[in-house]
Amino acid sequence: MLNILSGYLLCLLPPPLLKIWERVNSSVLGKRLARGAFWTLVGTVLSRGLNMAAMICVARTLGGEQFGQLGIVQSSVMMLQTLAGFGLGWAATKYVAEFRQRDPARAGRIISLCNLAGVVTGGFVTLVFFLTAPWLSTHALGAPHLTRPLQVGSLILFAATIVGTQSGILSGFEAFKSMAWIGAISGLLSVPFIVGGTLYWGVEGAVWGMIASQVLNCFLNHRCMISRARSAGIPISWSRSWEERRILWDFSLPAILGGTFYNFGSWFCSAMLVNRPGGFVEMGYFNAANQWFSALLFLPGVLGQATIPVLAERLGAKDTDRAGKVLLYSCRLNAAIILPVVVLGSLFSQSIMKLYGGGFGSGWATLVFTLIAAGIAAVQAPPAQIISAAGRMWMATVMNLSWALVYVALTAVLIEFGSLGLAIGRMVGYCFYAIWSFWFACSLLRGARCFSPNNDILGA
């Protein structure tokens, strides 16, 4: 089925993008990148599209205020998800890609360490979130009735931590076709899980549906991960995994701090909004617009999963020339696909928001600024991937902190405009982040021949 779908998608590509695809696919490195990006694209389109359809049904069932309540539950979970994940997914992708051929034994130890650390950190953060949910709902959010949905949502943390680590390992193996199948299956089954739960138990039922979807994803990822390791001749060494603990300091700790700054900044701005009169209705608008923010960023996520293992391998081999070409290719492709969607989405923003219910139409301006922020974030993603693949995670942490500070400061100033104030603050934060990340990525690759306009994108 996915092979047939892939053929249809290639036929639908406009001539300029098809030309880029054929050019990239003609080189060895380009073929690896294109294959990974394409299969990740197929799986992500299916899973994200099905999830988007499910959330539209949920919004129409719950209405603006209850959908806003679901949004703050999701935002609270996301605030701690990076903390629970401990940056293990990104670390697994980088180091499995770097060592799976050069040092299979070390790759096996890293896989074991990431899985064990995921269970420990995910379990600990889940327990803390469950125990503090009554205080969080009553004092931070001013909504005591959300205690139980938050406690149920804490279970998403544990499952999502395991799934994130497994996905990072599979990306390191470049198992993108298998991941596409997993994304399609879990995305398809998430619709009845989430919509059915909402119809029977409201906000709490929607959260239980999300948990069921994550558990299914975890099971499928585990089977694929074991199969890939066995095929690659990589021994899973649990007893010696602690020998690789250095990666937790060099990569995971700064990754978790950066992600925590990012997620906490987002949650703090959402908390400021819902504590205002009519705040949950405004949060409903922002949550609806945020579905499209996530949908537009699927392409950077797709390319990121495909390019991080390639970049890690090339940078590990000191091949900055080829790494820089991948950077330029990714930026061009992101801009070519995302920017037209931003323009069209902005033009039809009111109609899009009305899909979530008649009352959502007044939040059209929130969607416009959200789409612009997504476009900036999409073009900025490749430099951030270069920084991650180069292992400069402490600098990435400082960048995330600066983004969070800008976002929170502007939201505090613009909060009287409701969800629109949040959308504007986030957009300006991404502008600042983009300038800094482009400058630093170019500094890492300065002097490489890839920045000559006469060079091919990816080379032979």
C-alpha positions as CSV (number, residue, x, y, z in Angstrom):
1,M,0.0,0.0,0.0
2,L,2.8,2.5,0.9
3,N,4.6,1.7,-2.3
4,I,1.5,2.6,-4.3
5,L,1.0,5.7,-2.2
6,S,4.7,6.7,-2.8
7,G,4.2,6.5,-6.5
8,Y,1.1,8.8,-6.4
9,L,2.9,11.3,-4.2
10,L,5.8,11.5,-6.7
11,C,3.4,12.1,-9.5
12,L,1.8,15.0,-7.6
13,L,5.1,16.8,-7.0
14,P,5.3,20.1,-9.0
15,P,8.1,20.1,-11.7
16,P,10.6,22.2,-9.6
17,L,10.4,19.9,-6.7
18,L,10.4,16.8,-8.9
19,K,13.6,18.2,-10.5
20,I,15.2,18.6,-7.1
21,W,14.1,15.1,-6.2
22,E,15.7,13.6,-9.3
23,R,18.9,15.6,-8.8
24,V,19.3,14.5,-5.2
25,N,18.4,10.9,-6.0
26,S,21.2,10.7,-8.6
27,S,24.0,10.7,-5.9
28,V,24.8,8.1,-3.3
29,L,24.5,10.5,-0.3
30,G,21.5,12.2,-1.9
31,K,19.8,8.8,-2.4
32,R,20.2,8.0,1.3
33,L,18.8,11.4,2.3
34,A,15.9,11.3,-0.3
35,R,14.9,7.7,0.7
36,G,14.8,8.5,4.3
37,A,13.0,11.8,3.9
38,F,10.4,10.3,1.5
39,W,9.4,7.4,3.7
40,T,9.4,9.6,6.8
41,L,7.2,12.0,4.8
42,V,4.7,9.2,3.9
43,G,4.4,8.0,7.5
44,T,4.2,11.5,8.9
45,V,1.6,12.7,6.5
46,L,-0.6,9.7,7.3
47,S,-0.2,9.8,11.1
48,R,-0.4,13.6,11.3
49,G,-3.3,13.8,8.9
50,L,-5.3,11.2,10.8
51,N,-4.5,12.9,14.1
52,M,-5.6,16.3,12.6
53,A,-8.9,14.7,11.6
54,A,-9.4,13.2,15.0
55,M,-8.7,16.6,16.7
56,I,-11.2,18.4,14.5
57,C,-13.9,15.8,15.5
58,V,-12.9,16.3,19.1
59,A,-13.1,20.1,18.9
60,R,-16.6,19.9,17.4
61,T,-17.7,17.5,20.1
62,L,-16.3,19.3,23.1
63,G,-16.8,23.0,22.0
64,G,-14.4,25.9,22.5
65,E,-14.1,25.9,26.3
66,Q,-13.6,22.1,26.8
67,F,-11.3,21.9,23.8
68,G,-9.2,24.7,25.5
69,Q,-9.1,22.5,28.7
70,L,-7.8,19.6,26.6
71,G,-5.3,22.0,25.1
72,I,-3.9,23.0,28.5
73,V,-3.7,19.3,29.5
74,Q,-1.7,18.6,26.4
75,S,0.5,21.7,27.0
76,S,1.2,20.6,30.6
77,V,2.2,17.2,29.4
78,M,4.4,18.6,26.6
79,M,6.1,20.9,29.2
80,L,7.5,17.8,31.0
81,Q,7.8,15.5,28.0
82,T,11.3,16.7,27.0
83,L,12.4,16.5,30.7
84,A,11.1,12.9,30.8
85,G,12.7,12.0,27.5
86,F,16.1,13.4,28.6
87,G,17.2,14.0,25.0
88,L,17.6,10.3,24.6
89,G,15.9,10.2,21.2
90,W,18.3,12.7,19.6
91,A,21.3,11.1,21.3
92,A,20.3,7.6,20.1
93,T,19.9,8.9,16.5
94,K,23.4,10.6,16.5
95,Y,25.4,7.8,18.1
96,V,23.7,4.8,16.6
97,A,24.2,6.4,13.1
98,E,27.8,7.2,13.9
99,F,28.8,3.8,15.3
100,R,26.4,1.1,13.9
101,Q,29.0,0.3,11.2
102,R,32.3,1.4,12.7
103,D,31.7,-0.1,16.2
104,P,28.6,-2.3,16.5
105,A,29.4,-3.3,20.1
106,R,29.4,0.3,21.1
107,A,26.2,1.0,19.2
108,G,24.6,-1.9,21.2
109,R,25.7,-0.4,24.5
110,I,24.3,3.0,23.5
111,I,21.0,1.4,22.5
112,S,20.8,-0.3,25.9
113,L,21.7,2.8,27.8
114,C,19.1,4.9,26.1
115,N,16.4,2.4,26.7
116,L,17.2,2.0,30.4
117,A,17.6,5.7,30.9
118,G,14.2,6.3,29.2
119,V,12.5,3.9,31.6
120,V,14.1,5.6,34.6
121,T,13.6,9.2,33.7
122,G,10.1,8.7,32.1
123,G,8.9,6.8,35.2
124,F,10.3,9.4,37.6
125,V,8.8,12.4,35.8
126,T,5.5,10.6,35.4
127,L,5.3,9.9,39.1
128,V,6.1,13.5,40.0
129,F,3.6,14.9,37.5
130,F,0.9,12.5,38.9
131,L,1.5,13.6,42.5
132,T,1.6,17.3,41.7
133,A,-1.4,17.4,39.4
134,P,-3.8,18.6,42.2
135,W,-1.6,21.5,43.0
136,L,-1.0,22.3,39.3
137,S,-4.7,22.3,38.5
138,T,-5.8,24.3,41.5
139,H,-3.1,26.9,42.0
140,A,-1.3,27.2,38.7
141,L,-4.3,26.8,36.3
142,G,-7.2,27.8,38.6
143,A,-9.2,24.8,37.4
144,P,-9.5,22.1,40.1
145,H,-11.8,20.0,37.9
146,L,-8.8,19.3,35.6
147,T,-7.0,17.3,38.3
148,R,-8.0,13.9,37.1
149,P,-7.4,14.6,33.3
150,L,-3.9,15.9,34.3
151,Q,-3.3,12.7,36.3
152,V,-4.4,10.5,33.5
153,G,-2.3,12.6,31.1
154,S,0.8,11.9,33.2
155,L,0.7,8.4,31.7
156,I,1.3,9.9,28.3
157,L,4.6,11.1,29.6
158,F,5.9,7.6,30.2
159,A,4.7,6.1,27.0
160,A,5.9,9.1,24.9
161,T,9.3,8.9,26.5
162,I,9.7,5.3,25.5
163,V,8.4,6.0,22.0
164,G,10.7,8.9,21.5
165,T,13.8,6.9,22.5
166,Q,12.7,4.0,20.2
167,S,12.1,6.4,17.3
168,G,15.5,7.9,17.8
169,I,17.1,4.5,17.6
170,L,15.2,3.5,14.5
171,S,16.2,6.8,12.9
172,G,19.9,6.0,13.6
173,F,19.3,2.7,11.7
174,E,17.7,4.7,8.9
175,A,14.7,2.4,9.2
176,F,12.4,5.0,7.7
177,K,10.2,2.7,5.6
178,S,9.4,0.6,8.7
179,M,8.7,3.8,10.7
180,A,6.3,4.9,7.9
181,W,4.3,1.6,8.4
182,I,4.3,2.1,12.1
183,G,3.1,5.7,11.8
184,A,0.4,4.7,9.4
185,I,-1.0,1.9,11.6
186,S,-0.8,3.8,14.9
187,G,-2.3,7.0,13.2
188,L,-5.2,5.0,11.7
189,L,-6.1,3.4,15.0
190,S,-5.7,6.6,17.0
191,V,-8.8,8.0,15.4
192,P,-11.3,5.6,17.0
193,F,-9.3,5.7,20.2
194,I,-9.4,9.5,20.6
195,V,-12.8,10.2,19.1
196,G,-14.5,7.2,20.8
197,G,-13.0,8.2,24.1
198,T,-14.2,11.8,23.7
199,L,-17.8,10.7,22.9
200,Y,-18.0,8.6,26.0
201,W,-15.9,10.4,28.6
202,G,-15.3,13.9,27.3
203,V,-11.9,15.5,28.0
204,E,-10.6,12.6,30.1
205,G,-11.7,10.1,27.4
206,A,-9.7,12.0,24.7
207,V,-6.6,11.8,27.0
208,W,-7.2,8.0,27.4
209,G,-7.4,7.7,23.6
210,M,-4.0,9.4,23.2
211,I,-2.5,7.0,25.8
212,A,-3.8,4.0,23.9
213,S,-2.3,5.3,20.6
214,Q,1.1,5.8,22.3
215,V,1.1,2.3,23.8
216,L,0.4,0.8,20.4
217,N,3.2,2.8,18.9
218,C,5.6,1.7,21.6
219,F,4.8,-2.0,20.9
220,L,5.4,-1.7,17.2
221,N,8.6,0.3,17.6
222,H,10.0,-2.3,20.0
223,R,9.5,-5.2,17.6
224,C,11.1,-3.2,14.7
225,M,14.1,-2.1,16.9
226,I,15.0,-5.6,18.0
227,S,14.7,-6.8,14.4
228,R,17.0,-4.0,13.0
229,A,19.6,-4.6,15.7
230,R,19.7,-8.3,15.0
231,S,19.9,-7.8,11.2
232,A,22.8,-5.3,11.7
233,G,24.7,-7.7,13.9
234,I,24.5,-5.3,16.9
235,P,24.6,-7.0,20.3
236,I,22.3,-5.4,22.9
237,S,24.6,-5.3,25.9
238,W,22.7,-4.4,29.0
239,S,25.5,-5.2,31.5
240,R,28.1,-2.8,29.9
241,S,25.7,0.0,28.9
242,W,26.9,2.3,31.7
243,E,30.3,2.5,30.0
244,E,28.6,4.9,27.6
245,R,27.3,7.3,30.3
246,R,29.4,10.1,28.9
247,I,26.8,10.8,26.2
248,L,24.3,11.6,28.9
249,W,26.4,14.7,29.9
250,D,27.7,15.6,26.4
251,F,24.4,15.3,24.6
252,S,21.4,14.3,26.7
253,L,21.7,16.8,29.6
254,P,21.9,19.9,27.4
255,A,19.2,18.5,25.1
256,I,16.9,18.1,28.1
257,L,17.6,21.5,29.4
258,G,17.0,23.1,26.0
259,G,13.8,21.2,25.5
260,T,12.7,22.0,29.0
261,F,13.2,25.8,28.5
262,Y,11.3,25.5,25.2
263,N,8.3,23.6,26.7
264,F,8.2,25.5,30.0
265,G,8.2,28.8,28.1
266,S,5.2,27.6,26.0
267,W,3.4,26.3,29.0
268,F,4.0,29.4,31.1
269,C,2.5,31.5,28.3
270,S,-0.5,29.2,28.1
271,A,-1.0,29.4,31.9
272,M,-0.9,33.3,31.7
273,L,-3.7,33.0,29.1
274,V,-6.1,30.6,30.9
275,N,-5.8,32.7,34.1
276,R,-7.5,35.6,32.4
277,P,-11.3,36.0,32.2
278,G,-12.5,33.9,29.2
279,G,-9.0,32.4,29.0
280,F,-10.1,28.9,28.2
281,V,-12.1,30.1,25.2
282,E,-9.0,31.9,24.0
283,M,-6.9,28.8,24.7
284,G,-9.3,26.9,22.5
285,Y,-8.5,29.3,19.6
286,F,-4.8,28.9,20.3
287,N,-5.0,25.1,20.6
288,A,-6.9,24.9,17.2
289,A,-4.2,27.1,15.5
290,N,-1.5,25.0,17.2
291,Q,-2.7,21.9,15.4
292,W,-1.7,23.7,12.1
293,F,1.6,24.8,13.6
294,S,2.4,21.2,14.3
295,A,1.1,20.0,10.9
296,L,3.3,22.5,9.0
297,L,6.4,21.5,11.0
298,F,6.1,17.9,9.9
299,L,8.5,18.6,7.0
300,P,11.3,19.8,9.2
301,G,10.6,16.8,11.4
302,V,10.7,14.5,8.3
303,L,14.0,16.0,7.0
304,G,15.4,16.1,10.5
305,Q,14.9,12.4,11.0
306,A,16.4,11.7,7.6
307,T,19.3,14.2,7.8
308,I,20.5,13.9,11.4
309,P,22.0,10.3,10.9
310,V,23.6,11.4,7.6
311,L,25.0,14.6,9.1
312,A,26.2,12.8,12.2
313,E,28.1,10.3,10.0
314,R,29.6,13.0,7.7
315,L,30.6,15.3,10.5
316,G,32.1,12.3,12.4
317,A,34.2,11.7,9.3
318,K,35.1,15.4,9.2
319,D,33.3,15.9,5.9
320,T,32.0,19.4,6.5
321,D,31.8,20.1,2.8
322,R,29.1,17.5,2.3
323,A,27.3,18.4,5.5
324,G,27.0,22.0,4.4
325,K,25.5,20.9,1.1
326,V,22.8,19.0,3.0
327,L,22.2,22.2,5.0
328,L,21.6,24.3,1.9
329,Y,19.4,21.6,0.3
330,S,17.2,21.3,3.4
331,C,16.7,25.0,3.8
332,R,15.7,25.4,0.2
333,L,13.3,22.5,0.2
334,N,11.7,23.6,3.5
335,A,11.1,27.1,2.1
336,A,9.8,25.8,-1.2
337,I,7.1,23.7,0.4
338,I,6.2,25.5,3.6
339,L,6.0,29.2,2.4
340,P,3.2,28.6,-0.1
341,V,1.2,26.8,2.5
342,V,1.7,29.7,4.9
343,V,0.3,32.1,2.3
344,L,-2.7,30.0,1.4
345,G,-3.5,29.1,5.0
346,S,-3.4,32.8,6.0
347,L,-5.7,33.8,3.1
348,F,-8.2,31.1,4.2
349,S,-7.6,31.4,7.9
350,Q,-11.2,32.2,8.9
351,S,-12.6,29.2,7.0
352,I,-10.0,26.9,8.5
353,M,-10.8,28.0,12.0
354,K,-14.5,27.5,11.4
355,L,-13.8,23.8,10.8
356,Y,-13.4,23.5,14.5
357,G,-16.8,25.1,15.1
358,G,-18.7,28.3,14.4
359,G,-17.3,30.2,17.4
360,F,-13.6,29.6,16.3
361,G,-13.8,31.9,13.3
362,S,-13.0,34.9,15.4
363,G,-9.6,33.4,16.1
364,W,-8.4,33.7,12.5
365,A,-5.7,36.3,13.2
366,T,-4.2,33.9,15.8
367,L,-3.9,31.3,13.0
368,V,-2.2,33.8,10.7
369,F,0.6,34.6,13.1
370,T,0.9,30.9,14.1
371,L,1.4,30.0,10.4
372,I,4.1,32.7,10.0
373,A,5.9,31.3,13.1
374,A,5.7,27.8,11.6
375,G,7.2,29.1,8.4
376,I,10.1,30.7,10.2
377,A,10.6,27.6,12.4
378,A,10.7,25.4,9.3
379,V,13.4,27.3,7.5
380,Q,15.4,27.6,10.7
381,A,15.3,23.9,11.4
382,P,18.2,22.7,9.2
383,P,20.8,25.0,11.0
384,A,19.5,23.6,14.3
385,Q,20.0,20.1,13.0
386,I,23.6,20.9,12.0
387,I,24.2,22.2,15.6
388,S,22.8,18.9,17.0
389,A,24.7,16.6,14.6
390,A,27.9,18.5,15.5
391,G,27.3,17.7,19.2
392,R,27.1,21.4,20.1
393,M,24.1,20.8,22.4
394,W,25.1,23.3,25.1
395,M,24.9,26.1,22.5
396,A,21.5,24.8,21.4
397,T,20.4,25.0,25.0
398,V,21.4,28.7,25.3
399,M,19.4,29.3,22.1
400,N,16.3,27.6,23.4
401,L,16.5,29.6,26.6
402,S,16.8,32.9,24.7
403,W,13.7,31.9,22.6
404,A,11.7,31.1,25.8
405,L,12.7,34.4,27.4
406,V,11.6,36.4,24.3
407,Y,8.3,34.5,24.0
408,V,7.4,34.9,27.7
409,A,8.4,38.6,27.8
410,L,6.3,39.5,24.7
411,T,3.4,37.4,25.9
412,A,3.4,39.3,29.2
413,V,3.2,42.5,27.3
414,L,0.6,41.4,24.8
415,I,-1.5,39.1,27.0
416,E,-4.5,41.5,26.8
417,F,-4.9,40.5,23.2
418,G,-5.5,36.9,24.3
419,S,-4.5,34.1,22.0
420,L,-3.3,36.6,19.4
421,G,-0.7,37.9,21.9
422,L,0.7,34.4,22.3
423,A,0.9,33.9,18.6
424,I,2.8,37.2,18.0
425,G,5.2,36.5,20.9
426,R,6.0,33.1,19.6
427,M,6.6,34.4,16.1
428,V,9.1,37.1,17.2
429,G,10.9,34.5,19.4
430,Y,11.4,32.3,16.3
431,C,12.7,35.3,14.3
432,F,15.4,35.8,17.0
433,Y,16.2,32.1,17.2
434,A,16.5,31.8,13.4
435,I,19.1,34.7,13.1
436,W,21.2,33.2,15.8
437,S,21.1,29.6,14.6
438,F,21.9,30.5,11.0
439,W,24.9,32.5,12.1
440,F,26.3,29.7,14.4
441,A,25.7,26.9,11.8
442,C,27.5,28.9,9.2
443,S,30.4,29.5,11.6
444,L,30.7,25.8,12.2
445,L,31.0,25.2,8.4
446,R,32.9,28.3,7.5
447,G,35.4,27.8,4.7
448,A,33.8,24.7,3.3
449,R,33.4,24.6,-0.5
450,C,29.7,23.8,-0.2
451,F,28.9,27.6,0.1
452,S,30.1,28.2,-3.4
453,P,27.1,28.8,-5.7
454,N,28.7,26.8,-8.4
455,N,28.8,23.6,-6.5
456,D,26.2,20.8,-6.8
457,I,23.8,20.5,-3.9
458,L,24.9,17.1,-2.7
459,G,27.7,16.1,-4.9
460,A,28.4,12.6,-6.2
